[in-house]
Amino acid sequence: MHEPAGEQPGRPRRRKRSAGRNVPQSIAVGLGLVAVVLLSLYVVKAAFVGLASVAVLIALWELAHAFRSRQVDVPVVPLGVGGVAMLVAAYAEGTGPLLGCFLATCAAALVWRARSGPAGFVRDVTAAVFTAAYVPLLASFAVLMLSAHDGADRVVAFVLAVVASDVGGFVAGVLWGRHPMSPTISPRKSWEGFAGSLVVGAATGAASVPLLLDGPAWGGVLLGVLAVLTATAGDLTESLLKRDLEIKDMGSLLPGHGGLMDRLDSLLPTAPVAYLVLDHVLNR
């Protein structure tokens, strides 16, 4: 038997890393989503609120469907109505009415679920409150950013920071990834990829905040670094959730990506952080 050319006898063969997805298809779908978001932001601001509402409704349905696979019944109707109300309240009235709508949504979900009896009540209501906070409440912070006079540019800076984190992590992970961050949760996510996310995220923030918002470069670096931390945490959290529910993806709506929730997992936890950072940096 002959060893393949270029390999040393007895040396373990290095396993080729792959992205695990149809990369061209993923890029095409991602660019299409970005185009739709930009169009809604810069043509009519209210259109972005409508787009966000549709995204929240789809994400709620996907998450409820995933919970149902483990016999957890999340009341979709009150969560859907309340979720849209949260987004509209955030855009029109601000944080106070947003909080009020969130509390009303949780109460409505509790009452709605109570009609089905006591069996599994605590389990289902807990999942409902988690879902209300995880999807529409976090998404509402993107709408809060939009309500500012330069809101469209704030949302773009926020999205760019998350996209930069994903792209930097993907490229560095595929090229150099050797040390998994959390093998039991997300085997493909590596420390080398995380370093790539930090570099690209910080650089993107340092460029986008001064160019789009006339803010300081240090504020952009802060946005980029914090976005990497929250986006990574969000990605790992959803991976943990999917492993607990024993599913691969939250859905199949987006070819090459999975469900819509599989694209929102990094954006949702980053939205409140971006809102607070940009509010602080731009209003100093």
Disulfide bonds with the S-S distance in Angstrom:
none
